[in-house]
Amino acid sequence: MIIGSAALTRKMDEMCMDTFKIPSIVLMENAASAATKRIEEILDSQGLCGQRLFTILSGAGNNGGDGLVIARKLSIMGHRVRVIFIGQEEKMTESTRTNMDIIRSMGIEILSFEHGDYHMNDTKMTGILKQTDYLIDSLFGVGLNRDLDFSYIGLIGMVNRAREMYSFKTIAIDTPSGIDPTSGQIMGDAIEADYTITFEYFKEGFLNYSIEDYLGQVFVEPIGIPDKVYNYIERQDRTKFGASIDQSADRRDFISGRFVDIDYINDILKDRKPSSNKSDLGKVLIYAGSKGYYGAAYLASRAASKTGSGLVTLVSDEDTVGVNATRLVEEMTCLDDDKERLEKLLAKADAIAFGPGKADKKISKVQLESLLDDLESGTNKPSLVIDAGGLDVFDPSRMAKGKDVIMTPHSGEFARMIGLSPSEVDQNRFQLAKGYAARNGIVLVLKGKNTIISDGNRTYVNTTGNPAMANGGMGDVLTGIITSLCGQGYEAFEAAVLGVYLHGLIGDGIFKNKYVINARDLIKMIPKTIKILYNRKK
């Protein structure tokens, strides 16, 4: 599924009308038909049958027109419908005016207010909201890109208070009114929706954590946009910014990225050759662990082994190696001060992880600098995965530009990396991740709900995982999985996408039977889940 900015809607509409000669009113009819079908499914899911009272909050733009068509369709289905129109009819778009004429001729009740005057009859409006079962919000669409004035803020506040008092459900059309669909910023105030029915693609701003309570459950509905439109727009994005990674932080494409789906996973899964041996399947080094953080070393190493690496070696201090040596059966260990052995291991390594359980920044910095010096002076260039304790001490400029470095921070770690607060990161995760990856020539995995994976040019949002996975050790397991995939020959971006998807998929499987998922639970299921993916592919 595509993720896009608000500009994508404008571009699609322009192409549909100018190139494919699809009138605006046809697009409006398609959108309203898709939304009405989804509304029916919402009612069915709640076990509701019979007549309901719908109140349509409509504006003068095309989003308002969508609401008017929905009003007509719901009325034909036998529901009671009332329309609250805010604005001036002479400023309606042509398609919206046509649909206003239709519902007026049908005798659908319309309560009309000039902009700023709704408060003069708010008693009547409140009375309508008190009786309603569902409010359809089609006041503003994806075109909103400025702060609302005090009158609209007052209106939205009144609607939200009425929703709380009278317990009606709110369904937003395309985006809850008051939200910038590109950034996710609230432009003064916003409708609080129980459901958001958006069209054709997922709006980039919906990834902003701060507006989750305003969106409710999000549905993305197709409205008949030809595939050729998307193909043309993607080519235009590449032409506009070039095929190579753009280095600017504020670049914004029409098509911003995509959600990970099973088709993409099937496309990138590598088959093992029948003649494969352990040397062909990846030699992996895991630099992990320190005093009091022994488990991170175990989890990352074990996860790499279970993901299919041919040879896995934990590199750590004597204390950590001593604790884990008897627990790691298939994996090997090496002391981090054994220079002679490390030199041999580094010369043959396919992938290296650095950071899980590395608690002392001074020691970590010295160790990482030494590792980077060895890599830069040698001919072998393994993939490098940086996590946890390595994130605060790693300088991406030390490595040659390219996709051989993967960094895996959560929001708090990423905030420290770029000098922002975690809340600032959560409000703009998508563009911050994309920009950081582009500027530094690395693959960034920004962990959390809807984990973002970007190399600055390609950006995917993960679709697996659940809150039961929110506990210690999960990040260490993910590091081991991604490092293993890199060692098995996956290109770094694809290793990161597949690793994050697999990690969450295993968690989803366990969540069916367990309220809390621990890291060791997840490790046990890695081989079985990978096999399921391959079986589905066949």
Kinemage of the C-alpha trace (Angstrom):
@kinemage 1
@onewidth
@group {chain A} dominant
@subgroup {mainchain}
@vectorlist {calphas} color= white
{ca met a 1} P 0.000 0.000 0.000
{ca ile a 2} L 1.252 3.440 -0.960
{ca ile a 3} L 2.005 6.192 1.568
{ca gly a 4} L 1.758 9.702 0.183
{ca ser a 5} L 1.595 13.402 0.901
{ca ala a 6} L -1.519 15.511 0.366
{ca ala a 7} L 0.007 16.708 -2.895
{ca leu a 8} L -0.500 13.200 -4.282
{ca thr a 9} L -4.288 13.646 -4.162
{ca arg a 10} L -4.070 16.918 -6.066
{ca lys a 11} L -1.763 15.348 -8.634
{ca met a 12} L -4.023 12.312 -9.068
{ca asp a 13} L -7.104 14.477 -9.489
{ca glu a 14} L -5.309 16.633 -12.039
{ca met a 15} L -4.178 13.629 -14.085
{ca cys a 16} L -7.537 11.878 -13.904
{ca met a 17} L -9.357 14.946 -15.189
{ca asp a 18} L -6.792 16.289 -17.693
{ca thr a 19} L -5.203 13.101 -19.045
{ca phe a 20} L -7.851 10.417 -18.569
{ca lys a 21} L -10.880 12.722 -18.896
{ca ile a 22} L -12.497 11.430 -15.706
{ca pro a 23} L -14.750 14.265 -14.420
{ca ser a 24} L -14.436 15.395 -10.822
{ca ile a 25} L -18.028 14.390 -10.142
{ca val a 26} L -17.241 10.778 -11.135
{ca leu a 27} L -14.308 10.680 -8.693
{ca met a 28} L -16.628 12.128 -6.041
{ca glu a 29} L -19.252 9.468 -6.741
{ca asn a 30} L -16.619 6.702 -6.568
{ca ala a 31} L -15.230 7.998 -3.283
{ca ala a 32} L -18.669 8.272 -1.698
{ca ser a 33} L -19.638 4.792 -2.930
{ca ala a 34} L -16.511 3.295 -1.368
{ca ala a 35} L -17.095 5.192 1.879
{ca thr a 36} L -20.752 4.182 2.066
{ca lys a 37} L -19.866 0.531 1.559
{ca arg a 38} L -17.348 0.781 4.402
{ca ile a 39} L -19.961 2.481 6.616
{ca glu a 40} L -22.314 -0.454 5.967
{ca glu a 41} L -19.547 -2.844 7.036
{ca ile a 42} L -18.954 -0.822 10.208
{ca leu a 43} L -22.640 -1.105 11.077
{ca asp a 44} L -22.608 -4.839 10.363
{ca ser a 45} L -19.526 -5.349 12.546
{ca gln a 46} L -21.410 -3.769 15.448
{ca gly a 47} L -24.437 -5.967 14.901
{ca leu a 48} L -26.609 -2.974 14.033
{ca cys a 49} L -29.556 -3.281 11.711
{ca gly a 50} L -32.465 -1.069 10.893
{ca gln a 51} L -32.659 2.685 10.539
{ca arg a 52} L -29.938 4.925 11.983
{ca leu a 53} L -29.714 8.707 12.190
{ca phe a 54} L -26.705 10.109 10.339
{ca thr a 55} L -25.610 13.723 10.566
{ca ile a 56} L -23.341 14.894 7.733
{ca leu a 57} L -21.019 17.799 8.579
{ca ser a 58} L -20.182 19.269 5.179
{ca gly a 59} L -18.109 22.098 3.735
{ca ala a 60} L -18.045 23.773 0.328
{ca gly a 61} L -15.082 21.879 -1.125
{ca asn a 62} L -14.926 18.483 -2.786
{ca asn a 63} L -14.637 16.733 0.581
{ca gly a 64} L -17.949 18.326 1.476
{ca gly a 65} L -19.286 17.027 -1.827
{ca asp a 66} L -18.228 13.502 -0.841
{ca gly a 67} L -20.326 13.926 2.291
{ca leu a 68} L -23.349 15.066 0.307
{ca val a 69} L -23.174 12.011 -1.960
{ca ile a 70} L -22.877 9.813 1.141
{ca ala a 71} L -25.979 11.565 2.504
{ca arg a 72} L -27.899 10.669 -0.653
{ca lys a 73} L -26.765 7.034 -0.596
{ca leu a 74} L -27.545 6.561 3.096
{ca ser a 75} L -30.988 8.094 2.601
{ca ile a 76} L -31.733 5.726 -0.300
{ca met a 77} L -30.709 2.826 1.960
{ca gly a 78} L -33.451 3.879 4.385
{ca his a 79} L -31.476 5.742 7.022
{ca arg a 80} L -32.490 9.125 8.421
{ca val a 81} L -30.048 11.786 7.238
{ca arg a 82} L -29.477 15.399 8.177
{ca val a 83} L -26.842 17.702 6.683
{ca ile a 84} L -25.111 20.520 8.534
{ca phe a 85} L -23.540 22.700 5.843
{ca ile a 86} L -20.908 25.235 6.925
{ca gly a 87} L -19.917 27.816 4.325
{ca gln a 88} L -21.247 29.813 1.399
{ca glu a 89} L -23.008 27.901 -1.349
{ca glu a 90} L -21.741 30.326 -4.002
{ca lys a 91} L -18.193 29.173 -3.141
{ca met a 92} L -18.981 25.488 -3.676
{ca thr a 93} L -17.075 23.546 -6.283
{ca glu a 94} L -19.199 22.653 -9.297
{ca ser a 95} L -19.445 18.968 -8.329
{ca thr a 96} L -20.362 19.798 -4.734
{ca arg a 97} L -23.071 22.229 -5.871
{ca thr a 98} L -24.570 19.577 -8.154
{ca asn a 99} L -24.812 17.125 -5.288
{ca met a 100} L -26.263 19.780 -2.973
{ca asp a 101} L -29.021 20.360 -5.550
{ca ile a 102} L -29.681 16.616 -5.668
{ca ile a 103} L -30.082 16.098 -1.926
{ca arg a 104} L -32.180 19.250 -1.641
{ca ser a 105} L -34.531 17.937 -4.326
{ca met a 106} L -34.750 14.648 -2.381
{ca gly a 107} L -36.009 16.527 0.645
{ca ile a 108} L -33.053 15.693 2.868
{ca glu a 109} L -32.953 18.113 5.801
{ca ile a 110} L -30.180 20.722 5.445
{ca leu a 111} L -29.131 23.047 8.247
{ca ser a 112} L -27.004 25.715 6.582
{ca phe a 113} L -24.697 28.227 8.280
{ca glu a 114} L -22.461 30.920 6.903
{ca his a 115} L -18.866 30.514 8.029
{ca gly a 116} L -18.626 31.982 11.527
{ca asp a 117} L -22.367 32.064 12.119
{ca tyr a 118} L -23.014 28.519 13.322
{ca his a 119} L -22.853 29.668 16.956
{ca met a 120} L -25.932 31.858 16.393
{ca asn a 121} L -28.026 28.683 16.292
{ca asp a 122} L -25.847 26.282 18.234
{ca thr a 123} L -28.837 25.158 20.335
{ca lys a 124} L -30.474 23.645 17.254
{ca met a 125} L -27.163 22.144 16.105
{ca thr a 126} L -26.514 20.643 19.522
{ca gly a 127} L -30.032 19.213 19.485
{ca ile a 128} L -29.322 17.450 16.200
{ca leu a 129} L -26.043 16.057 17.506
{ca lys a 130} L -27.769 14.852 20.668
{ca gln a 131} L -30.118 12.707 18.589
{ca thr a 132} L -27.590 11.416 16.058
{ca asp a 133} L -26.146 7.906 15.937
{ca tyr a 134} L -23.292 8.681 13.542
{ca leu a 135} L -21.630 11.927 12.540
{ca ile a 136} L -19.973 11.948 9.107
{ca asp a 137} L -17.172 14.530 9.064
{ca ser a 138} L -16.650 15.907 5.544
{ca leu a 139} L -15.926 19.498 6.497
{ca phe a 140} L -12.341 19.658 5.216
{ca gly a 141} L -10.344 17.232 3.114
{ca val a 142} L -6.687 16.620 2.439
{ca gly a 143} L -6.223 20.137 1.075
{ca leu a 144} L -6.081 21.755 4.521
{ca asn a 145} L -2.618 23.264 5.027
{ca arg a 146} L -3.206 26.318 7.209
{ca asp a 147} L -4.330 26.989 10.776
{ca leu a 148} L -8.074 27.202 11.291
{ca asp a 149} L -9.613 30.454 12.430
{ca phe a 150} L -11.315 30.758 15.813
{ca ser a 151} L -14.776 30.078 14.386
{ca tyr a 152} L -13.872 26.659 12.968
{ca ile a 153} L -11.934 25.837 16.124
{ca gly a 154} L -15.050 26.621 18.141
{ca leu a 155} L -17.208 24.473 15.872
{ca ile a 156} L -14.865 21.492 16.089
{ca gly a 157} L -14.599 21.861 19.861
{ca met a 158} L -18.376 21.872 20.160
{ca val a 159} L -18.671 18.723 17.996
{ca asn a 160} L -16.045 16.899 20.056
{ca arg a 161} L -17.760 17.829 23.319
{ca ala a 162} L -21.093 16.655 21.951
{ca arg a 163} L -19.515 13.326 20.920
{ca glu a 164} L -18.295 12.845 24.474
{ca met a 165} L -21.618 13.817 26.013
{ca tyr a 166} L -23.973 11.936 23.680
{ca ser a 167} L -21.760 8.983 22.666
{ca phe a 168} L -22.407 9.088 18.916
{ca lys a 169} L -19.740 7.625 16.625
{ca thr a 170} L -17.776 9.893 14.308
{ca ile a 171} L -16.602 8.810 10.852
{ca ala a 172} L -14.092 11.111 9.153
{ca ile a 173} L -13.955 11.184 5.363
{ca asp a 174} L -10.397 11.161 3.940
{ca thr a 175} L -8.960 12.829 7.056
{ca pro a 176} L -10.406 14.202 10.311
{ca ser a 177} L -11.086 17.890 9.761
{ca gly a 178} L -8.334 20.030 11.267
{ca ile a 179} L -5.442 17.629 10.626
{ca asp a 180} L -2.751 18.335 8.038
{ca pro a 181} L -2.647 14.937 6.272
{ca thr a 182} L 0.985 15.367 5.214
{ca ser a 183} L 2.562 16.313 8.548
{ca gly a 184} L -0.102 15.076 10.950
{ca gln a 185} L -0.120 18.451 12.693
{ca ile a 186} L -3.353 19.680 14.295
{ca met a 187} L -4.195 23.035 12.756
{ca gly a 188} L -5.817 24.587 15.830
{ca asp a 189} L -8.173 21.732 16.685
{ca ala a 190} L -9.382 18.573 14.973
{ca ile a 191} L -12.388 16.293 14.861
{ca glu a 192} L -11.947 13.234 17.078
{ca ala a 193} L -12.960 10.297 14.900
{ca asp a 194} L -13.791 6.717 15.759
{ca tyr a 195} L -13.145 5.752 12.125
{ca thr a 196} L -11.289 7.418 9.285
{ca ile a 197} L -12.147 6.371 5.731
{ca thr a 198} L -9.373 7.656 3.493
{ca phe a 199} L -9.048 7.196 -0.247
{ca glu a 200} L -6.536 5.408 -2.486
{ca tyr a 201} L -3.461 5.675 -0.245
{ca phe a 202} L -2.413 6.032 3.386
{ca lys a 203} L -1.712 9.648 4.295
{ca glu a 204} L 1.835 10.264 5.505
{ca gly a 205} L 0.671 12.379 8.441
{ca phe a 206} L -1.302 9.452 9.874
{ca leu a 207} L 2.048 7.985 11.000
{ca asn a 208} L 2.379 10.830 13.504
{ca tyr a 209} L 1.963 9.192 16.916
{ca ser a 210} L 0.396 12.317 18.436
{ca ile a 211} L -2.828 12.060 16.377
{ca glu a 212} L -3.654 8.385 16.910
{ca asp a 213} L -6.604 9.279 19.149
{ca tyr a 214} L -8.033 11.544 16.441
{ca leu a 215} L -7.914 8.942 13.671
{ca gly a 216} L -9.590 5.953 15.264
{ca gln a 217} L -9.554 2.919 12.994
{ca val a 218} L -8.237 3.792 9.537
{ca phe a 219} L -9.579 2.256 6.320
{ca val a 220} L -8.006 2.902 2.913
{ca glu a 221} L -10.508 2.564 0.058
{ca pro a 222} L -9.766 2.509 -3.703
{ca ile a 223} L -11.824 4.848 -5.872
{ca gly a 224} L -10.853 3.734 -9.369
{ca ile a 225} L -7.631 5.649 -10.028
{ca pro a 226} L -5.938 4.003 -13.077
{ca asp a 227} L -2.586 2.298 -12.454
{ca lys a 228} L -1.072 4.459 -15.181
{ca val a 229} L -1.570 7.477 -12.931
{ca tyr a 230} L 0.629 5.976 -10.202
{ca asn a 231} L 3.230 4.826 -12.720
{ca tyr a 232} L 3.491 8.312 -14.167
{ca ile a 233} L 3.715 9.975 -10.752
{ca glu a 234} L 6.458 7.591 -9.603
{ca arg a 235} L 8.462 8.383 -12.725
{ca gln a 236} L 7.967 12.077 -12.019
{ca asp a 237} L 9.247 11.630 -8.452
{ca arg a 238} L 12.419 9.980 -9.778
{ca thr a 239} L 12.874 12.679 -12.412
{ca lys a 240} L 12.330 15.446 -9.885
{ca phe a 241} L 14.838 14.174 -7.351
{ca gly a 242} L 17.056 11.930 -9.465
{ca ala a 243} L 17.627 8.217 -9.268
{ca ser a 244} L 20.299 8.572 -6.590
{ca ile a 245} L 19.612 9.397 -2.964
{ca asp a 246} L 18.694 13.025 -2.425
{ca gln a 247} L 20.692 14.597 0.392
{ca ser a 248} L 18.229 17.274 1.483
{ca ala a 249} L 16.324 16.859 4.749
{ca asp a 250} L 13.132 18.453 3.446
{ca arg a 251} L 12.679 16.517 0.225
{ca arg a 252} L 9.087 15.382 -0.173
{ca asp a 253} L 7.858 13.108 -2.948
{ca phe a 254} L 4.266 12.669 -4.052
{ca ile a 255} L 4.638 8.981 -3.159
{ca ser a 256} L 6.549 8.982 0.130
{ca gly a 257} L 6.880 5.240 0.687
{ca arg a 258} L 5.018 1.980 1.062
{ca phe a 259} L 3.798 -0.453 3.662
{ca val a 260} L 5.538 -3.804 3.721
{ca asp a 261} L 3.331 -6.524 2.276
{ca ile a 262} L 3.719 -10.242 1.689
{ca asp a 263} L 4.272 -9.751 -2.052
{ca tyr a 264} L 7.381 -7.680 -1.363
{ca ile a 265} L 8.619 -10.242 1.164
{ca asn a 266} L 8.103 -13.038 -1.369
{ca asp a 267} L 10.044 -11.080 -3.965
{ca ile a 268} L 13.135 -10.667 -1.793
{ca leu a 269} L 13.268 -14.095 -0.100
{ca lys a 270} L 16.425 -15.938 -1.165
{ca asp a 271} L 16.450 -19.670 -1.786
{ca arg a 272} L 19.300 -21.745 -0.427
{ca lys a 273} L 21.292 -23.678 -2.989
{ca pro a 274} L 21.244 -27.454 -2.473
{ca ser a 275} L 25.048 -27.419 -2.263
{ca ser a 276} L 25.178 -24.742 0.485
{ca asn a 277} L 27.463 -25.293 3.465
{ca lys a 278} L 28.025 -23.297 6.635
{ca ser a 279} L 30.626 -21.079 4.985
{ca asp a 280} L 28.122 -20.052 2.312
{ca leu a 281} L 25.432 -19.007 4.781
{ca gly a 282} L 27.192 -16.180 6.533
{ca lys a 283} L 29.979 -15.676 9.028
{ca val a 284} L 28.604 -13.301 11.623
{ca leu a 285} L 30.264 -11.479 14.522
{ca ile a 286} L 28.175 -10.087 17.392
{ca tyr a 287} L 29.935 -7.424 19.486
{ca ala a 288} L 27.639 -7.377 22.495
{ca gly a 289} L 27.316 -7.504 26.272
{ca ser a 290} L 28.993 -5.984 29.297
{ca lys a 291} L 28.816 -6.382 33.063
{ca gly a 292} L 25.155 -6.688 34.053
{ca tyr a 293} L 24.003 -6.926 30.413
{ca tyr a 294} L 24.811 -10.545 29.682
{ca gly a 295} L 21.394 -11.379 28.269
{ca ala a 296} L 21.686 -8.957 25.347
{ca ala a 297} L 24.783 -10.786 24.128
{ca tyr a 298} L 23.031 -14.139 24.356
{ca leu a 299} L 19.841 -12.966 22.643
{ca ala a 300} L 21.529 -11.257 19.699
{ca ser a 301} L 23.881 -14.185 19.099
{ca arg a 302} L 21.186 -16.822 19.459
{ca ala a 303} L 18.816 -14.920 17.158
{ca ala a 304} L 21.495 -14.726 14.464
{ca ser a 305} L 22.048 -18.469 14.685
{ca lys a 306} L 18.333 -19.301 14.613
{ca thr a 307} L 17.823 -17.050 11.578
{ca gly a 308} L 20.154 -19.278 9.619
{ca ser a 309} L 23.711 -17.939 9.839
{ca gly a 310} L 26.349 -20.540 9.065
{ca leu a 311} L 28.763 -19.392 11.775
{ca val a 312} L 28.056 -16.999 14.649
{ca thr a 313} L 30.692 -15.681 17.059
{ca leu a 314} L 29.988 -13.572 20.138
{ca val a 315} L 32.775 -11.046 20.739
{ca ser a 316} L 32.810 -9.634 24.259
{ca asp a 317} L 34.709 -9.162 27.507
{ca glu a 318} L 35.827 -12.050 29.683
{ca asp a 319} L 32.956 -11.569 32.141
{ca thr a 320} L 30.236 -11.716 29.451
{ca val a 321} L 31.861 -14.579 27.567
{ca gly a 322} L 32.187 -16.534 30.820
{ca val a 323} L 28.497 -16.190 31.617
{ca asn a 324} L 27.348 -17.081 28.078
{ca ala a 325} L 29.873 -19.716 26.999
{ca thr a 326} L 27.890 -22.616 28.421
{ca arg a 327} L 24.555 -21.282 27.152
{ca leu a 328} L 25.678 -20.768 23.561
{ca val a 329} L 25.977 -24.243 22.074
{ca glu a 330} L 25.920 -23.687 18.289
{ca glu a 331} L 27.560 -20.255 18.580
{ca met a 332} L 31.244 -19.570 19.256
{ca thr a 333} L 32.804 -16.937 21.521
{ca cys a 334} L 35.870 -14.706 21.273
{ca leu a 335} L 37.371 -12.316 23.828
{ca asp a 336} L 37.393 -8.731 22.614
{ca asp a 337} L 41.074 -8.357 23.501
{ca asp a 338} L 42.177 -11.444 21.542
{ca lys a 339} L 43.637 -9.380 18.690
{ca glu a 340} L 45.119 -12.268 16.754
{ca arg a 341} L 41.874 -14.252 16.587
{ca leu a 342} L 39.783 -11.163 15.947
{ca glu a 343} L 41.926 -10.249 12.976
{ca lys a 344} L 41.243 -13.638 11.418
{ca leu a 345} L 37.514 -13.431 12.136
{ca leu a 346} L 37.210 -9.916 10.700
{ca ala a 347} L 39.018 -10.945 7.533
{ca lys a 348} L 36.271 -13.473 6.770
{ca ala a 349} L 33.184 -11.878 8.354
{ca asp a 350} L 30.135 -11.262 6.160
{ca ala a 351} L 28.236 -9.179 8.729
{ca ile a 352} L 28.928 -7.601 12.102
{ca ala a 353} L 26.594 -6.328 14.818
{ca phe a 354} L 27.808 -3.827 17.396
{ca gly a 355} L 25.994 -2.473 20.419
{ca pro a 356} L 23.546 -4.791 22.224
{ca gly a 357} L 24.286 -4.643 25.945
{ca lys a 358} L 27.181 -2.199 25.519
{ca ala a 359} L 26.560 -0.028 28.591
{ca asp a 360} L 29.831 1.889 29.017
{ca lys a 361} L 30.107 4.634 26.395
{ca lys a 362} L 33.838 5.180 26.871
{ca ile a 363} L 34.658 1.512 26.427
{ca ser a 364} L 32.197 1.172 23.542
{ca lys a 365} L 33.703 4.141 21.731
{ca val a 366} L 37.219 2.744 21.981
{ca gln a 367} L 36.086 -0.702 20.834
{ca leu a 368} L 34.055 0.639 17.931
{ca glu a 369} L 36.832 2.939 16.766
{ca ser a 370} L 39.217 0.007 16.835
{ca leu a 371} L 36.750 -2.130 14.870
{ca leu a 372} L 36.254 0.588 12.247
{ca asp a 373} L 40.014 1.080 11.924
{ca asp a 374} L 40.438 -2.629 11.275
{ca leu a 375} L 37.643 -2.629 8.697
{ca glu a 376} L 38.968 0.430 6.889
{ca ser a 377} L 42.482 -0.938 6.683
{ca gly a 378} L 41.381 -4.379 5.491
{ca thr a 379} L 40.056 -5.564 2.164
{ca asn a 380} L 36.977 -7.247 3.608
{ca lys a 381} L 33.929 -4.968 3.858
{ca pro a 382} L 31.177 -6.739 5.839
{ca ser a 383} L 27.769 -5.235 6.510
{ca leu a 384} L 27.612 -3.422 9.844
{ca val a 385} L 24.532 -3.275 12.079
{ca ile a 386} L 24.653 -0.673 14.879
{ca asp a 387} L 22.236 -0.885 17.791
{ca ala a 388} L 21.793 0.140 21.434
{ca gly a 389} L 25.138 1.101 23.009
{ca gly a 390} L 26.710 1.530 19.594
{ca leu a 391} L 24.287 4.235 18.466
{ca asp a 392} L 25.633 6.927 20.793
{ca val a 393} L 29.244 6.403 19.747
{ca phe a 394} L 28.990 5.620 16.025
{ca asp a 395} L 29.803 8.279 13.427
{ca pro a 396} L 28.280 7.266 10.061
{ca ser a 397} L 30.877 9.377 8.225
{ca arg a 398} L 33.559 6.898 9.278
{ca met a 399} L 32.173 4.385 6.794
{ca ala a 400} L 32.240 4.719 3.031
{ca lys a 401} L 28.936 5.880 1.617
{ca gly a 402} L 26.730 2.994 0.618
{ca lys a 403} L 24.144 0.655 1.978
{ca asp a 404} L 26.465 -1.460 4.117
{ca val a 405} L 25.526 0.206 7.418
{ca ile a 406} L 22.236 -0.328 9.238
{ca met a 407} L 21.317 1.645 12.364
{ca thr a 408} L 18.384 0.463 14.524
{ca pro a 409} L 17.345 3.119 17.085
{ca his a 410} L 14.041 3.484 18.883
{ca ser a 411} L 12.567 6.991 19.181
{ca gly a 412} L 14.535 7.912 22.328
{ca glu a 413} L 17.852 6.800 20.850
{ca phe a 414} L 17.126 8.511 17.551
{ca ala a 415} L 16.213 11.711 19.384
{ca arg a 416} L 19.673 11.731 21.015
{ca met a 417} L 21.300 11.074 17.660
{ca ile a 418} L 19.718 14.126 16.013
{ca gly a 419} L 19.374 16.463 18.999
{ca leu a 420} L 15.593 16.495 19.363
{ca ser a 421} L 13.199 15.348 22.064
{ca pro a 422} L 11.458 11.968 21.721
{ca ser a 423} L 8.109 13.740 21.334
{ca glu a 424} L 9.484 15.813 18.447
{ca val a 425} L 10.681 12.624 16.790
{ca asp a 426} L 7.315 10.908 17.265
{ca gln a 427} L 5.538 13.805 15.557
{ca asn a 428} L 7.652 13.558 12.384
{ca arg a 429} L 9.135 10.065 12.355
{ca phe a 430} L 8.716 9.471 8.652
{ca gln a 431} L 10.552 12.477 7.249
{ca leu a 432} L 13.202 12.534 9.998
{ca ala a 433} L 14.088 8.904 9.348
{ca lys a 434} L 14.131 9.389 5.599
{ca gly a 435} L 16.256 12.526 5.824
{ca tyr a 436} L 18.803 11.031 8.234
{ca ala a 437} L 19.247 7.949 6.061
{ca ala a 438} L 19.701 10.081 2.946
{ca arg a 439} L 22.228 12.479 4.478
{ca asn a 440} L 24.364 9.745 5.980
{ca gly a 441} L 24.138 7.092 3.285
{ca ile a 442} L 22.931 4.393 5.665
{ca val a 443} L 19.830 2.267 6.215
{ca leu a 444} L 17.855 3.500 9.202
{ca val a 445} L 15.421 1.293 11.114
{ca leu a 446} L 13.366 3.592 13.371
{ca lys a 447} L 11.732 1.118 15.738
{ca gly a 448} L 8.286 1.376 17.313
{ca lys a 449} L 4.708 0.986 16.173
{ca asn a 450} L 4.871 1.128 12.361
{ca thr a 451} L 8.659 0.726 12.317
{ca ile a 452} L 10.139 2.792 9.485
{ca ile a 453} L 12.924 1.401 7.289
{ca ser a 454} L 14.611 3.858 4.913
{ca asp a 455} L 17.769 4.270 2.887
{ca gly a 456} L 16.701 7.801 1.968
{ca asn a 457} L 15.419 6.705 -1.409
{ca arg a 458} L 13.300 3.664 -0.585
{ca thr a 459} L 11.126 3.905 2.523
{ca tyr a 460} L 8.914 1.147 3.891
{ca val a 461} L 6.684 1.017 6.954
{ca asn a 462} L 6.307 -2.313 8.730
{ca thr a 463} L 2.902 -3.928 9.162
{ca thr a 464} L 3.623 -6.604 11.782
{ca gly a 465} L 4.142 -6.543 15.554
{ca asn a 466} L 2.030 -5.777 18.615
{ca pro a 467} L 2.207 -4.142 22.084
{ca ala a 468} L 2.892 -7.475 23.813
{ca met a 469} L 6.417 -7.275 22.383
{ca ala a 470} L 7.225 -4.100 24.320
{ca asn a 471} L 9.763 -5.489 26.768
{ca gly a 472} L 13.485 -5.918 27.213
{ca gly a 473} L 15.522 -7.932 24.750
{ca met a 474} L 13.310 -7.504 21.689
{ca gly a 475} L 15.723 -5.066 20.082
{ca asp a 476} L 18.640 -7.451 20.676
{ca val a 477} L 16.751 -10.217 18.871
{ca leu a 478} L 15.979 -7.899 15.949
{ca thr a 479} L 19.659 -6.960 15.680
{ca gly a 480} L 20.610 -10.625 15.523
{ca ile a 481} L 18.000 -11.358 12.849
{ca ile a 482} L 19.006 -8.442 10.598
{ca thr a 483} L 22.720 -9.176 10.988
{ca ser a 484} L 22.135 -12.807 10.078
{ca leu a 485} L 20.223 -11.843 6.931
{ca cys a 486} L 23.011 -9.482 5.891
{ca gly a 487} L 25.497 -12.315 6.347
{ca gln a 488} L 23.370 -14.583 4.169
{ca gly a 489} L 23.749 -12.206 1.243
{ca tyr a 490} L 20.725 -9.961 1.511
{ca glu a 491} L 21.282 -6.380 0.423
{ca ala a 492} L 21.233 -4.196 3.540
{ca phe a 493} L 17.893 -2.453 2.920
{ca glu a 494} L 16.151 -5.721 2.078
{ca ala a 495} L 17.728 -7.414 5.110
{ca ala a 496} L 16.344 -4.659 7.322
{ca val a 497} L 12.827 -4.823 5.829
{ca leu a 498} L 12.691 -8.623 5.966
{ca gly a 499} L 14.164 -8.708 9.474
{ca val a 500} L 11.675 -6.218 10.900
{ca tyr a 501} L 8.743 -7.942 9.173
{ca leu a 502} L 9.826 -11.397 10.371
{ca his a 503} L 10.409 -10.150 13.936
{ca gly a 504} L 6.875 -8.707 14.134
{ca leu a 505} L 5.279 -11.655 12.353
{ca ile a 506} L 6.649 -14.054 14.951
{ca gly a 507} L 5.358 -11.780 17.698
{ca asp a 508} L 1.898 -11.718 16.118
{ca gly a 509} L 1.804 -15.497 16.009
{ca ile a 510} L 2.733 -15.813 19.676
{ca phe a 511} L 0.319 -13.023 20.678
{ca lys a 512} L -2.626 -15.224 19.696
{ca asn a 513} L -1.960 -17.324 22.800
{ca lys a 514} L 0.131 -15.122 25.109
{ca tyr a 515} L -0.510 -11.722 26.674
{ca val a 516} L 3.203 -10.997 27.107
{ca ile a 517} L 5.917 -12.059 24.657
{ca asn a 518} L 9.486 -12.453 25.857
{ca ala a 519} L 12.558 -12.367 23.653
{ca arg a 520} L 13.339 -16.043 24.185
{ca asp a 521} L 9.782 -16.961 23.160
{ca leu a 522} L 10.393 -15.171 19.906
{ca ile a 523} L 13.810 -16.758 19.214
{ca lys a 524} L 12.331 -20.245 19.490
{ca met a 525} L 9.871 -19.490 16.688
{ca ile a 526} L 12.307 -17.954 14.169
{ca pro a 527} L 13.092 -21.124 12.152
{ca lys a 528} L 9.464 -22.259 12.001
{ca thr a 529} L 8.211 -18.836 10.888
{ca ile a 530} L 10.862 -18.538 8.173
{ca lys a 531} L 9.792 -21.950 6.907
{ca ile a 532} L 6.161 -20.795 6.821
{ca leu a 533} L 7.196 -17.807 4.684
{ca tyr a 534} L 8.970 -20.084 2.212
{ca asn a 535} L 6.032 -22.499 2.098
{ca arg a 536} L 3.651 -19.629 1.323
{ca lys a 537} L 5.963 -18.396 -1.409
{ca lys a 538} L 5.752 -21.757 -3.167
